[in-house]
Amino acid sequence: MSTDPTIWPEGVARHVLGTTDSTMAEAARLAPQLAGPAWILAHEQTAAHGRRGRAWRMPAGNFAATLLFKPGVPPATAALYSFVAALALDEALSRVAGPAARLSIKWPNDVLLNGGKVAGILLESVTTGQRVSHLAVGIGVNLVEAPGADAVEPGALRPVSLLGETGIRVTPEEFLTPLAAAFARHAGNLEREGFAPVREAWLARAARLGEKVVARTGHEVHEGIFETIDATGAMILRTAGGPLPIAAADVFF
Ligand SMILES: O=C(O)CCCC[C@@H]1SC[C@@H]2NC(=O)N[C@@H]21
């Protein structure tokens, strides 16, 4: 991996916006003139989206930001930053909510609070030749309000908010500070030591490890025991037919 010590400088740039279409779209517009990593935070998004092109509802007061940077690594390595982001989110939420908060990470990168989804992560990248020239890590956190259950697909986990579950209120700007620090630290670990320490830390926070889950890929449904994640971040399911690596899927408990 890249070991460029300057990729995560002390003070990563921050752009704070009022209303925008989506911080992912803002990141795409900023990319051509990007010098170092930059966080783009918006107080309101009119066209936010989540994984698989789903709409992402963002009630006022919730957190919406995209971290844009230039990893300069192959796409498979860039994908590992989603585990970095999940760890950073889990850590930042635990910092603001206190150690009693029941937080965990649902593969690959949803953060759960008391068993409901409190935060989601979306990676978008631009690849030039064999390398990812720009990576946008979009993060949405229900700080003060969870969208209604009608906003999610049948069978998906109920959305929850930090305020609703813990009574703790933090502003998006306040939340960005521990999140950015945790992201920089875990990203530094990934870049210096490879995926092993991030994988280990991620597994220690994983929801339903060793339990039965259902993984729905575009066209197939697999049921099995969630055994581990491999060196590429794929979920390893123990199925009746043996261990099955799943690179991308929606997972149901
Ligand atoms: O769970 C998911 O599907 C991922 C949700 C990601 C939402 C965030 S909010 C900030 C950024 N801007 C967007 O339009 N999407 C991401």
The ligand as an SDF file (V2000), in Angstrom:
LIG
                    3D

 16 17  0  0  0  0  0  0  0  0999 V2000
  -26.4610    3.0900    3.6320 O   0  0  0  0  0  0  0  0  0  0  0  0
  -26.3340    3.5990    2.5250 C   0  0  0  0  0  0  0  0  0  0  0  0
  -27.0120    3.2300    1.5470 O   0  0  0  0  0  0  0  0  0  0  0  0
  -25.3030    4.6800    2.3420 C   0  0  0  0  0  0  0  0  0  0  0  0
  -25.8730    6.0260    2.6330 C   0  0  0  0  0  0  0  0  0  0  0  0
  -24.8990    7.1460    2.3620 C   0  0  0  0  0  0  0  0  0  0  0  0
  -25.5430    8.5120    2.5350 C   0  0  0  0  0  0  0  0  0  0  0  0
  -24.5220    9.6130    2.5010 C   0  0  0  0  0  0  0  0  0  0  0  0
  -25.1320   11.1500    3.1230 S   0  0  0  0  0  0  0  0  0  0  0  0
  -23.6660   11.9300    2.5880 C   0  0  0  0  0  0  0  0  0  0  0  0
  -23.3720   11.3730    1.2150 C   0  0  0  0  0  0  0  0  0  0  0  0
  -24.1510   12.0650    0.2040 N   0  0  0  0  0  0  0  0  0  0  0  0
  -24.9920   11.2500   -0.4210 C   0  0  0  0  0  0  0  0  0  0  0  0
  -25.7510   11.5740   -1.3610 O   0  0  0  0  0  0  0  0  0  0  0  0
  -24.9020   10.0090    0.0880 N   0  0  0  0  0  0  0  0  0  0  0  0
  -23.9260    9.9380    1.1560 C   0  0  0  0  0  0  0  0  0  0  0  0
  1  2  2  0
  2  3  1  0
  2  4  1  0
  4  5  1  0
  5  6  1  0
  6  7  1  0
  7  8  1  0
  8  9  1  0
  8 16  1  0
  9 10  1  0
 10 11  1  0
 11 12  1  0
 11 16  1  0
 12 13  1  0
 13 14  2  0
 13 15  1  0
 15 16  1  0
M  END
$$$$
